C-alpha cells in the first residue's frame, strides 16, 4: 500500500503544501526533514510537513498524478515540531505561502563550513548597585522566569538602565542551563551590546545579522540543532527563526522600532513572531522601549491581566537629568546671504556647536535623509530631474557627482545645463547628511566631521571603525541618519541637533506623530547620558506642533493621552486592526482596473459574510511607479481580526480576479505606503 506525505514546497502554487508519494524514503521521512520533489518539469526544495498519509487524505487528487519524493537533502538541517508550528502560524496570519516562508530563512547548505566564530563571556560582576526601579523589575520577574509563557513590557526612559535589567535576567536564565535570544532592531547596535554581554555574562555569545558569513550562519544553525548548552544569541529580526534548544527567554529591545517589520516578501513583525514563539516554547518574552508602540502600551495599561506585567522606569540612573529640549524656529523671510549659505543651520545652532566643542565635547547632528540635496531644479524653467522608471525625483549626491533614484539603479551625472532650456543655473532643493557635513566643515575649520549613514557605511567593519573612532575622540561631529538614534552610549555627547523632521510630521499616515515622537525621544536620549547638563536643538518650520510640546516635557503619558482619542475617532489601531492589499502590475490601467474589481468583490463578500470589515480605496501608493511597475492599494479595517482574515482568504480563493498582477498582503502594516 502506497504512503503519501505533505510537503511545503518552495513555490507559491497551491499555498506551497503539495502531496507526494513517500516511495523509497517511507522509512526515513519525518516532519521537518528537507527534501527535493518534482514540480512541473523541474525539481524544487521542500520541507516535509506530514507523513504516513493514505489515499483518503489526498483531497480528490488522483493517486496516479502524485509523484514520489526525489531525494532527502541536507539531513543536518531540519525543523522541529515547534518550528513547523511557528511557520504554519505565520503562513496563515500573514497570508504567505509556507514553503516560500521556510526557505526564505533557512541558511544555505555548506559542504565544508569553517569553524564557527563566537565570543566567550567573561562573567565579571557588576560595579554598581541596582536602582530601586531596576531592583523592582528584576525581583518581580526572576521568580517567574521558569513558570511558562508570559509577556512583559519594560518601559524605561533613555538612560534608565534597561540593559542592566536585561543582564540580570539573562544571568538567571543561563544559571538554569537555558539559552537566551536577544533581538535588536538594527545591526549597528550589535557591537555595543556584544561588548557589554562579553563583560558580564559567563556564556558563549553568538551574533546573527547580515554581517555574519553564510558559513557561520550555516554553522550556527547546525550547532543550535545539536547543542543544548546555555548560550546567548544577539541578532536582528531574522534571528527569531534560529532553532535554539532549551530556549529560556526572548528579549526584544526597542520593540517599537520599524526595523522589526519586514516590508518585502513576507511582511512579518519580528516582535509579534517573538511573542508567538515564546508562547509555543512556554517561556517569557520581554519587550523593552523608551517609547513603546501605542498598541503595545494600550494593551499593557488597559488589559487587567497584563497590568501586573508592565514596568515603568521614569528616571535616568544616578543624578543624570534628561536633556533640555530647545526649539529652533527656522521661519524667516529676511535671511541675509550669509544666513542663506548656512541653511538649514543658523547662527544660533552653530554657536551652540562651537560652545560644545570648546568644552572638548562631541556633537551629534541628525537628519533622516541621505545625499546633498533632495532634488535639483532648473532656476530658469523649473525643470526637475525625475527617474524614468519610478515616479520620484532624483536625489543629488555631490561627492559622487550624480543624480540617483531611491528605488531603482537609475543614476546620471549631474548635468551642467538644463536639458529643457539650456540654462546653466541648477538650484538644489532640500538637504541630507552630505550637505550638513559640507556646511559644518566650511564653517568650523579644523573640526573633524564624519557621516554615519548607509552611503558611508556599507559593511559591519566600517560600522565598528566609525563608532570606535567616535568613542576614542577622533571625530568631533557625527552627522547621521536613524542609524544614530537608537541605543548608543556616547560619553562626550551633550549636544544633539535634529533637522528635517517637518516632512515626517506632515506624512499622510495615522502613525506619523507617533513616529516623530519616538524618533525625537530616541535621538534626544543620546545626549547627556553620563551626568553633564545636555541639550537637544530641534530645527523646525512648525515649532507650535503639539508633538514638540510633549517631547520638551519628556512626557510619553501626555503624548499618549492626546493621541489615543484621535485614534479612537479615526478608528485606527489599537481600536481596530488594519490590513493592506497591494496590487502591482506593469500596466497602469490594468492595475487600476483589477484593484477596482477586487474592491467591489471584497465589499460584496464583506457585506454578506464579514459585515464588520470596512474596505477603503483603492488608491495609488505614495510612489505609484517603482522600477516600471505600478502599485495601487486597498485598506481593510476591522475590530474583529478573524473577519479581516476571513475576507482576505475569500479574495485569495478567487485569485482569477487579480491573476494578471502581483498581490501582496500586509497584516498590521507599519507604514501606509
C-alpha positions as CSV (number, residue, x, y, z in Angstrom):
1,X,0.0,0.0,0.0
2,X,1.4,3.4,-1.0
3,X,2.0,6.0,1.6
4,X,1.9,9.7,1.0
5,X,3.3,12.9,2.6
6,X,2.5,16.6,2.6
7,X,5.5,18.8,1.6
8,X,5.8,22.5,2.0
9,X,7.4,23.3,-1.4
10,X,9.4,26.5,-2.2
11,X,6.6,27.8,-4.5
12,X,3.5,30.0,-4.2
13,X,1.5,27.4,-6.1
14,X,-1.5,26.0,-4.1
15,X,-0.3,27.7,-0.9
16,X,3.0,25.6,-1.1
17,X,1.6,22.5,0.6
18,X,1.5,19.7,-2.0
19,X,1.1,15.9,-1.7
20,X,3.9,13.4,-2.7
21,X,4.4,9.7,-2.7
22,X,6.9,8.7,0.0
23,X,8.3,5.9,-2.3
24,X,11.7,4.5,-1.3
25,X,12.1,7.0,1.6
26,X,9.0,5.9,3.5
27,X,11.1,4.6,6.4
28,X,13.3,7.8,6.6
29,X,10.9,10.6,6.1
30,X,9.7,12.6,9.2
31,X,8.2,16.1,9.6
32,X,10.8,18.8,9.4
33,X,13.1,17.0,7.0
34,X,14.3,18.8,3.9
35,X,13.7,17.1,0.6
36,X,13.8,17.5,-3.2
37,X,10.5,17.0,-5.0
38,X,9.3,17.2,-8.6
39,X,7.5,20.4,-9.5
40,X,6.4,20.6,-13.1
41,X,9.5,19.9,-15.3
42,X,12.0,20.8,-12.5
43,X,12.9,19.7,-9.0
44,X,12.2,22.0,-6.1
45,X,13.2,22.1,-2.5
46,X,10.7,21.3,0.1
47,X,10.1,20.6,3.8
48,X,8.1,17.6,5.0
49,X,5.0,18.6,7.0
50,X,3.1,15.3,7.4
51,X,4.0,11.7,6.7
52,X,2.2,8.3,6.5
53,X,-1.0,9.5,4.8
54,X,-3.2,7.2,2.8
55,X,-5.3,7.9,-0.3
56,X,-8.2,9.2,1.8
57,X,-6.1,12.3,2.7
58,X,-5.4,13.2,-1.0
59,X,-8.5,15.5,-1.2
60,X,-9.7,14.3,-4.5
61,X,-6.3,14.2,-6.3
62,X,-5.9,11.0,-8.4
63,X,-3.0,8.9,-6.9
64,X,-1.6,8.4,-10.5
65,X,-0.8,12.1,-10.7
66,X,1.2,12.1,-7.5
67,X,4.9,11.8,-8.0
68,X,7.4,10.4,-5.4
69,X,9.9,12.4,-3.4
70,X,13.2,12.6,-5.3
71,X,15.7,12.8,-2.5
72,X,16.4,13.7,1.1
73,X,18.6,16.8,1.2
74,X,21.0,18.0,4.0
75,X,19.8,16.0,6.9
76,X,21.9,18.1,9.3
77,X,19.3,20.9,8.9
78,X,15.7,20.0,9.9
79,X,12.8,21.7,11.6
80,X,11.3,20.7,15.0
81,X,7.6,20.5,15.7
82,X,7.6,23.9,17.4
83,X,9.3,25.5,14.3
84,X,6.8,23.9,12.0
85,X,4.0,25.2,14.1
86,X,5.5,28.7,14.1
87,X,5.9,28.7,10.3
88,X,2.4,27.4,9.8
89,X,1.0,30.1,12.1
90,X,3.0,32.8,10.2
91,X,1.8,31.5,6.9
92,X,-1.8,31.7,8.0
93,X,-1.5,35.1,9.8
94,X,0.5,36.9,7.1
95,X,-1.2,35.1,4.2
96,X,2.2,34.0,2.7
97,X,3.0,30.5,1.2
98,X,4.5,28.4,4.0
99,X,7.1,26.7,1.7
100,X,8.5,30.0,0.5
101,X,8.5,31.3,4.0
102,X,10.6,28.4,5.3
103,X,13.2,28.7,2.5
104,X,13.4,32.5,2.8
105,X,15.1,32.0,6.2
106,X,16.9,28.6,6.1
107,X,20.7,29.0,5.7
108,X,22.4,27.9,2.5
109,X,23.9,24.4,2.9
110,X,27.7,24.2,3.1
111,X,29.7,21.1,2.4
112,X,32.7,22.3,4.4
113,X,31.7,25.2,6.7
114,X,34.6,26.9,8.5
115,X,34.9,26.8,12.3
116,X,32.1,28.8,13.9
117,X,33.1,32.2,15.4
118,X,31.8,33.3,18.7
119,X,32.7,35.4,21.8
120,X,33.2,33.9,25.2
121,X,31.7,35.9,28.0
122,X,34.0,36.8,31.0
123,X,31.2,36.9,33.6
124,X,32.5,39.8,35.5
125,X,30.5,41.1,38.4
126,X,28.6,44.4,38.3
127,X,30.5,47.5,39.6
128,X,27.2,49.2,40.7
129,X,24.1,48.6,42.8
130,X,20.7,48.3,41.1
131,X,18.4,51.3,41.4
132,X,15.1,50.9,43.1
133,X,13.3,50.7,39.7
134,X,15.8,48.1,38.4
135,X,15.6,46.0,41.6
136,X,11.8,46.0,41.4
137,X,11.7,44.7,37.8
138,X,14.4,42.0,38.5
139,X,12.9,40.8,41.8
140,X,9.4,40.6,40.3
141,X,10.4,38.8,37.1
142,X,13.1,36.4,38.3
143,X,10.8,34.0,40.2
144,X,8.5,33.8,37.2
145,X,11.1,33.0,34.6
146,X,10.5,29.3,34.7
147,X,6.8,29.4,35.1
148,X,5.7,29.1,31.4
149,X,4.7,31.7,28.9
150,X,4.4,35.3,30.0
151,X,4.6,38.7,28.2
152,X,6.3,41.7,29.9
153,X,6.8,45.3,28.9
154,X,9.7,47.3,30.3
155,X,9.0,51.0,29.6
156,X,12.1,52.9,30.7
157,X,13.3,56.4,29.6
158,X,16.6,56.6,27.8
159,X,19.4,56.1,30.2
160,X,17.2,54.4,32.9
161,X,19.3,51.3,32.8
162,X,17.2,48.8,30.8
163,X,20.4,47.0,29.7
164,X,21.3,46.2,33.4
165,X,17.8,44.7,33.9
166,X,18.4,42.6,30.8
167,X,21.7,41.4,32.1
168,X,20.4,40.3,35.4
169,X,17.5,38.3,33.9
170,X,19.8,36.7,31.3
171,X,22.1,35.6,34.1
172,X,19.2,33.9,35.8
173,X,18.2,32.1,32.6
174,X,21.8,30.9,32.0
175,X,22.1,29.7,35.6
176,X,19.1,27.5,34.8
177,X,21.1,25.9,32.0
178,X,18.9,27.6,29.3
179,X,19.7,29.9,26.4
180,X,18.5,33.5,25.6
181,X,17.6,35.1,22.3
182,X,18.2,38.9,22.3
183,X,16.7,40.7,19.4
184,X,17.9,44.2,18.2
185,X,16.2,46.3,15.5
186,X,19.4,47.0,13.6
187,X,22.9,45.7,13.1
188,X,24.6,49.0,14.3
189,X,23.6,48.3,17.9
190,X,25.3,44.9,17.9
191,X,28.9,46.0,18.8
192,X,27.7,47.9,21.9
193,X,25.6,45.0,23.3
194,X,28.2,42.3,22.4
195,X,30.8,44.3,24.3
196,X,28.6,44.6,27.4
197,X,27.5,41.0,27.3
198,X,31.1,39.8,27.0
199,X,32.0,41.7,30.1
200,X,29.1,40.5,32.3
201,X,27.8,37.1,31.1
202,X,29.5,33.8,31.5
203,X,28.5,32.0,28.3
204,X,29.2,31.8,24.6
205,X,27.8,34.8,22.7
206,X,26.8,34.5,19.1
207,X,25.9,37.2,16.6
208,X,23.3,36.8,13.8
209,X,22.9,39.5,11.2
210,X,23.8,40.5,7.7
211,X,27.5,40.8,8.5
212,X,27.7,37.1,9.5
213,X,29.1,35.0,6.7
214,X,26.9,32.3,5.0
215,X,29.3,29.7,6.5
216,X,28.8,31.0,10.1
217,X,25.1,31.2,9.6
218,X,25.0,27.6,8.5
219,X,27.4,26.6,11.3
220,X,25.2,28.3,13.9
221,X,22.0,26.6,12.7
222,X,23.8,23.2,12.9
223,X,25.2,23.9,16.3
224,X,21.9,25.1,17.7
225,X,20.1,22.0,16.5
226,X,22.6,19.7,18.3
227,X,23.9,21.7,21.3
228,X,21.6,22.3,24.3
229,X,24.2,24.1,26.5
230,X,23.4,27.6,27.6
231,X,24.3,30.5,25.2
232,X,23.2,33.9,24.2
233,X,22.3,34.8,20.6
234,X,22.3,38.5,19.7
235,X,20.6,39.1,16.4
236,X,18.3,41.2,14.2
237,X,14.8,40.2,13.2
238,X,15.7,37.1,11.2
239,X,17.3,35.6,14.3
240,X,13.8,34.8,15.5
241,X,13.9,31.7,13.3
242,X,17.1,30.2,14.8
243,X,16.4,26.6,16.2
244,X,17.6,27.3,19.7
245,X,17.3,24.3,22.0
246,X,16.4,24.8,25.7
247,X,15.4,28.4,24.9
248,X,14.5,30.1,28.2
249,X,13.9,33.8,27.4
250,X,13.4,36.1,24.4
251,X,14.2,39.8,24.8
252,X,13.0,42.3,22.2
253,X,14.9,45.6,22.7
254,X,13.4,48.8,21.2
255,X,10.2,46.9,20.5
256,X,8.7,50.0,18.8
257,X,11.2,50.1,16.0
258,X,10.1,49.8,12.5
259,X,13.1,47.7,11.6
260,X,11.4,44.7,13.2
261,X,8.8,44.8,10.4
262,X,9.9,43.2,7.1
263,X,8.5,45.1,4.1
264,X,9.4,42.7,1.3
265,X,8.4,39.1,0.8
266,X,6.5,38.0,4.0
267,X,5.6,41.2,5.8
268,X,6.1,39.9,9.3
269,X,6.9,41.8,12.5
270,X,9.7,40.0,14.5
271,X,8.3,41.4,17.8
272,X,4.9,39.6,17.2
273,X,6.6,36.5,15.9
274,X,8.8,36.5,19.1
275,X,5.6,36.6,21.2
276,X,4.2,33.7,19.3
277,X,7.5,31.7,19.6
278,X,7.6,32.3,23.3
279,X,4.1,31.1,23.6
280,X,4.9,27.9,21.7
281,X,8.1,27.3,23.8
282,X,6.2,28.2,27.0
283,X,8.8,30.8,28.0
284,X,8.7,34.5,28.9
285,X,9.2,37.3,26.4
286,X,10.3,40.7,27.5
287,X,9.6,43.8,25.3
288,X,11.7,46.9,26.1
289,X,11.4,50.5,24.9
290,X,11.6,54.1,26.0
291,X,8.8,54.8,23.5
292,X,6.6,51.7,23.2
293,X,4.2,51.5,20.3
294,X,0.7,52.8,21.3
295,X,-0.8,49.4,20.5
296,X,1.5,47.6,22.9
297,X,1.2,50.4,25.6
298,X,-2.6,50.3,25.3
299,X,-2.6,46.5,25.8
300,X,-0.5,46.6,28.9
301,X,-2.3,49.5,30.5
302,X,-5.9,48.5,29.7
303,X,-5.9,44.7,29.9
304,X,-6.3,43.8,33.6
305,X,-4.4,40.6,33.0
306,X,-1.4,42.4,31.6
307,X,-1.2,45.3,34.0
308,X,0.9,43.4,36.5
309,X,3.4,42.6,33.7
310,X,4.1,46.3,32.9
311,X,7.1,48.2,34.4
312,X,7.8,51.9,34.1
313,X,11.3,53.3,34.8
314,X,10.8,57.1,34.8
315,X,14.3,58.3,35.8
316,X,17.8,58.1,34.5
317,X,20.4,56.2,36.5
318,X,22.0,58.3,39.3
319,X,21.6,62.0,39.3
320,X,21.6,62.3,35.5
321,X,18.8,64.5,34.1
322,X,17.1,64.2,30.8
323,X,18.3,66.8,28.2
324,X,16.8,70.3,27.8
325,X,14.9,70.5,24.5
326,X,15.2,73.7,22.6
327,X,13.1,74.5,19.5
328,X,15.0,76.4,16.8
329,X,12.4,78.3,14.8
330,X,13.5,78.4,11.1
331,X,10.7,80.6,9.9
332,X,12.4,83.6,8.4
333,X,11.7,85.6,5.3
334,X,14.5,88.2,5.5
335,X,17.5,85.9,5.5
336,X,20.9,87.6,4.7
337,X,23.1,86.0,2.1
338,X,25.3,84.6,4.9
339,X,22.3,83.1,6.6
340,X,21.2,81.5,3.4
341,X,24.6,79.9,3.0
342,X,24.3,78.4,6.5
343,X,20.8,76.9,5.9
344,X,19.5,74.6,7.3
345,X,21.7,75.7,10.2
346,X,21.6,79.2,11.6
347,X,23.9,81.4,13.7
348,X,22.3,80.2,17.0
349,X,22.8,76.5,16.3
350,X,26.4,77.0,15.1
351,X,27.2,79.0,18.2
352,X,25.9,76.1,20.3
353,X,28.1,73.7,18.4
354,X,31.2,75.9,19.0
355,X,30.4,76.1,22.7
356,X,30.3,72.3,22.9
357,X,33.5,71.8,21.0
358,X,35.2,74.5,23.2
359,X,34.4,72.2,26.2
360,X,36.1,69.3,24.4
361,X,32.7,67.6,23.9
362,X,31.3,65.9,20.8
363,X,28.2,66.7,18.9
364,X,25.6,64.6,17.0
365,X,23.7,66.0,14.1
366,X,20.7,64.0,12.9
367,X,18.8,64.2,9.6
368,X,16.8,61.4,8.2
369,X,17.9,61.9,4.6
370,X,20.9,60.9,2.6
371,X,22.8,62.9,0.0
372,X,23.4,66.6,-0.7
373,X,20.0,67.7,-2.0
374,X,16.6,66.0,-2.0
375,X,16.3,67.0,-5.7
376,X,17.6,69.6,-8.2
377,X,15.7,72.0,-10.3
378,X,16.4,74.5,-13.1
379,X,16.2,78.0,-11.8
380,X,15.0,79.3,-15.2
381,X,12.2,77.0,-16.4
382,X,11.6,74.9,-13.3
383,X,12.5,71.6,-14.8
384,X,13.0,68.8,-12.3
385,X,15.1,65.7,-12.9
386,X,13.0,62.7,-12.3
387,X,13.5,58.9,-12.7
388,X,12.2,57.4,-15.9
389,X,11.5,54.1,-14.1
390,X,9.8,55.5,-10.9
391,X,7.5,58.4,-10.0
392,X,10.1,60.2,-7.9
393,X,12.7,62.9,-8.4
394,X,16.4,62.0,-8.4
395,X,18.4,62.7,-5.3
396,X,21.7,64.6,-5.7
397,X,25.0,63.2,-4.3
398,X,27.7,65.8,-4.6
399,X,30.7,63.7,-3.7
400,X,29.8,61.2,-6.5
401,X,28.6,64.0,-8.8
402,X,25.4,62.0,-9.6
403,X,21.6,62.2,-9.5
404,X,20.4,58.8,-8.1
405,X,17.0,57.2,-7.7
406,X,15.9,55.9,-4.3
407,X,14.1,52.8,-5.7
408,X,16.0,51.5,-8.7
409,X,19.5,51.5,-10.2
410,X,19.0,54.6,-12.4
411,X,21.6,57.3,-12.0
412,X,23.1,60.0,-14.2
413,X,25.9,62.6,-13.8
414,X,24.7,66.0,-12.7
415,X,24.0,67.9,-15.9
416,X,25.9,71.2,-16.5
417,X,22.9,72.6,-18.4
418,X,19.2,72.2,-18.1
419,X,18.1,69.8,-20.9
420,X,14.8,71.7,-21.3
421,X,16.0,75.3,-21.7
422,X,19.8,75.2,-21.7
423,X,20.1,77.4,-18.6
424,X,23.3,76.9,-16.5
425,X,21.7,77.7,-13.2
426,X,20.7,74.5,-11.3
427,X,19.3,75.0,-7.8
428,X,19.5,72.4,-5.0
429,X,16.3,71.7,-3.1
430,X,16.2,70.1,0.4
431,X,19.2,68.7,2.2
432,X,20.7,65.5,3.5
433,X,23.7,64.3,5.5
434,X,26.2,65.2,2.8
435,X,25.2,68.9,2.7
436,X,25.2,69.2,6.5
437,X,28.7,67.7,6.6
438,X,29.9,70.2,4.0
439,X,28.4,73.2,5.8
440,X,30.0,72.2,9.1
441,X,33.4,71.6,7.5
442,X,33.3,75.0,5.8
443,X,32.1,76.9,8.9
444,X,34.2,75.1,11.6
445,X,37.7,74.9,10.2
446,X,39.9,72.1,11.6
447,X,36.9,70.3,13.2
448,X,36.6,66.6,12.3
449,X,33.2,66.0,10.8
450,X,32.2,62.5,9.6
451,X,29.0,60.9,8.4
452,X,27.1,57.9,9.8
453,X,24.8,56.7,7.1
454,X,24.4,53.8,4.7
455,X,26.2,55.7,1.9
456,X,29.3,56.0,4.0
457,X,29.0,52.7,6.0
458,X,28.3,49.6,3.9
459,X,30.0,46.9,5.9
460,X,30.0,45.8,9.6
461,X,33.7,46.5,9.8
462,X,33.2,50.1,8.6
463,X,30.4,50.5,11.2
464,X,32.7,49.3,14.0
465,X,35.6,51.5,12.8
466,X,33.4,54.6,12.7
467,X,31.9,54.0,16.1
468,X,35.3,53.3,17.6
469,X,36.8,56.4,16.1
470,X,33.9,58.5,17.7
471,X,34.3,56.8,21.1
472,X,38.0,57.5,21.0
473,X,37.6,61.2,20.3
474,X,39.0,61.0,16.7
475,X,35.7,62.6,15.4
476,X,34.3,65.8,16.8
477,X,30.9,65.9,15.0
478,X,29.0,62.9,13.7
479,X,26.3,63.6,11.1
480,X,23.9,60.7,10.7
481,X,20.5,59.2,9.9
482,X,18.3,57.0,12.0
483,X,21.3,54.7,12.5
484,X,22.4,57.2,15.1
485,X,19.1,57.4,17.0
486,X,19.0,54.1,18.8
487,X,20.6,52.8,21.9
488,X,24.1,54.2,21.6
489,X,26.1,55.3,24.7
490,X,28.3,58.3,23.8
491,X,30.2,59.6,26.9
492,X,31.2,63.0,25.5
493,X,27.9,63.9,23.7
494,X,25.9,66.6,25.5
495,X,24.6,68.4,22.4
496,X,22.4,66.9,19.7
497,X,20.9,68.7,16.7
498,X,17.8,67.4,14.9
499,X,16.9,68.7,11.4
500,X,14.4,67.9,8.6
501,X,11.5,66.5,10.6
502,X,8.8,68.7,9.2
503,X,8.1,66.4,6.2
504,X,7.6,63.4,8.5
505,X,5.1,65.3,10.6
506,X,3.0,66.0,7.5
507,X,3.2,62.4,6.2
508,X,-0.4,61.1,5.5
509,X,-0.2,58.2,7.9
510,X,-2.0,57.7,11.3
511,X,1.3,56.8,12.9
512,X,3.1,60.0,11.7
513,X,3.0,61.8,15.0
514,X,3.9,58.7,16.9
515,X,7.0,58.0,14.8
516,X,8.2,61.6,15.1
517,X,7.7,61.5,18.9
518,X,9.6,58.2,19.1
519,X,12.4,59.4,16.9
520,X,12.9,62.6,18.8
521,X,12.9,60.9,22.1
522,X,15.4,58.3,21.0
523,X,17.7,60.9,19.3
524,X,17.4,63.1,22.4
525,X,18.4,60.1,24.5
526,X,21.9,60.1,23.0
527,X,22.6,63.4,24.9
528,X,23.8,63.7,28.4
529,X,23.9,60.1,29.4
530,X,26.8,60.5,31.7
531,X,25.8,63.2,34.1
532,X,26.5,66.6,32.5
533,X,23.9,69.1,31.5
534,X,22.8,68.4,28.0
535,X,20.6,70.0,25.2
536,X,18.8,69.0,22.1
537,X,18.1,71.6,19.3
538,X,15.2,70.8,17.1
539,X,15.1,72.8,13.9
540,X,11.6,73.3,12.5
541,X,9.3,75.4,10.5
542,X,6.4,74.4,12.8
543,X,7.5,74.9,16.4
544,X,3.9,75.1,17.6
545,X,3.2,71.5,16.7
546,X,1.8,69.7,19.8
547,X,4.2,66.7,19.4
548,X,7.1,69.0,20.2
549,X,5.4,70.2,23.5
550,X,5.3,66.6,24.7
551,X,9.0,66.0,23.7
552,X,10.0,69.2,25.5
553,X,8.4,67.9,28.7
554,X,9.7,64.3,28.2
555,X,6.1,63.2,28.7
556,X,5.1,60.0,27.0
557,X,1.9,59.8,29.0
558,X,0.8,63.3,27.8
559,X,1.6,62.3,24.2
560,X,-0.4,59.1,24.7
561,X,-3.4,60.9,26.3
562,X,-3.6,63.3,23.4
563,X,-3.0,60.8,20.6
564,X,-5.3,57.9,21.8
565,X,-8.6,59.9,21.5
566,X,-7.6,60.8,17.9
567,X,-7.0,57.1,17.2
568,X,-10.4,56.3,18.6
569,X,-12.2,58.9,16.5
570,X,-10.4,57.7,13.3
571,X,-11.0,54.0,14.3
572,X,-7.3,53.3,14.0
573,X,-5.1,50.8,16.0
574,X,-5.4,50.0,18.9
575,X,-9.1,50.3,18.4
576,X,-9.1,48.4,15.1
577,X,-6.8,46.1,13.1
578,X,-5.6,47.2,9.7
579,X,-4.6,45.1,6.7
580,X,-3.2,46.4,3.4
581,X,-3.6,44.8,0.0
582,X,-1.1,45.9,-2.7
583,X,-1.8,45.2,-6.4
584,X,1.3,45.6,-8.6
585,X,1.5,45.3,-12.4
586,X,3.4,46.6,-15.4
587,X,0.4,48.4,-16.9
588,X,-1.2,51.2,-15.0
589,X,-4.6,50.9,-16.5
590,X,-4.8,47.2,-15.9
591,X,-3.6,47.6,-12.3
592,X,-6.2,50.2,-11.6
593,X,-8.9,48.1,-13.2
594,X,-8.0,45.0,-11.2
595,X,-7.8,46.9,-7.9
596,X,-11.2,48.4,-8.6
597,X,-12.7,45.0,-9.4
598,X,-11.1,43.5,-6.2
599,X,-12.6,46.3,-4.1
600,X,-16.0,45.7,-5.5
601,X,-15.8,42.0,-4.8
602,X,-14.5,42.5,-1.3
603,X,-17.3,44.9,-0.5
604,X,-19.9,42.5,-1.8
605,X,-18.5,39.5,0.1
606,X,-17.9,41.6,3.2
607,X,-21.5,42.9,3.2
608,X,-22.8,39.3,3.2
609,X,-20.3,37.4,5.3
610,X,-17.9,39.8,7.1
611,X,-20.0,42.9,7.9
612,X,-17.6,44.3,10.4
613,X,-14.8,44.9,7.8
614,X,-14.5,48.3,6.2
615,X,-12.9,48.4,2.7
616,X,-11.2,51.7,1.9
617,X,-9.8,52.5,-1.6
618,X,-8.4,51.7,-4.0
619,X,-5.8,54.4,-4.3
620,X,-2.3,54.7,-5.8
621,X,0.6,54.2,-3.3
622,X,2.7,57.2,-2.3
623,X,5.1,56.2,-5.0
624,X,2.8,54.8,-7.6
625,X,5.5,53.7,-10.1
626,X,8.6,51.8,-8.9
627,X,11.0,50.1,-11.3
628,X,8.5,50.4,-14.1
629,X,5.7,48.7,-12.1
630,X,2.5,50.4,-10.8
631,X,1.0,49.8,-7.4
632,X,-2.5,50.5,-6.1
633,X,-3.6,49.7,-2.6
634,X,-6.7,48.8,-0.6
635,X,-7.1,49.1,3.2
636,X,-9.2,46.7,5.2
637,X,-10.1,47.7,8.7
638,X,-12.0,46.0,11.5
639,X,-12.0,45.5,15.2
640,X,-12.6,41.8,14.5
641,X,-9.3,40.2,13.4
642,X,-11.0,36.9,12.4
643,X,-13.3,38.8,9.9
644,X,-10.3,40.6,8.4
645,X,-8.5,37.2,7.8
646,X,-11.7,35.7,6.5
647,X,-12.2,38.4,3.9
648,X,-8.6,38.1,2.6
649,X,-9.0,34.3,2.4
650,X,-12.1,34.8,0.3
651,X,-10.1,37.1,-2.1
652,X,-7.3,34.5,-2.4
653,X,-9.9,31.8,-3.2
654,X,-11.0,34.0,-6.1
655,X,-7.4,34.5,-7.5
656,X,-8.7,34.8,-11.1
657,X,-9.7,38.4,-10.0
658,X,-6.1,39.5,-9.7
659,X,-4.1,36.9,-11.6
660,X,-2.7,39.5,-14.1
661,X,-1.0,41.4,-11.3
662,X,1.0,40.6,-8.1
663,X,-0.9,40.7,-4.8
664,X,0.9,41.5,-1.6
665,X,-0.9,41.2,1.8
666,X,0.5,43.3,4.7
667,X,-1.1,42.5,8.0
668,X,-0.6,45.1,10.8
669,X,1.3,47.4,8.4
670,X,3.9,49.7,10.0
671,X,3.8,52.2,7.1
672,X,0.8,53.0,4.9
673,X,2.6,53.5,1.5
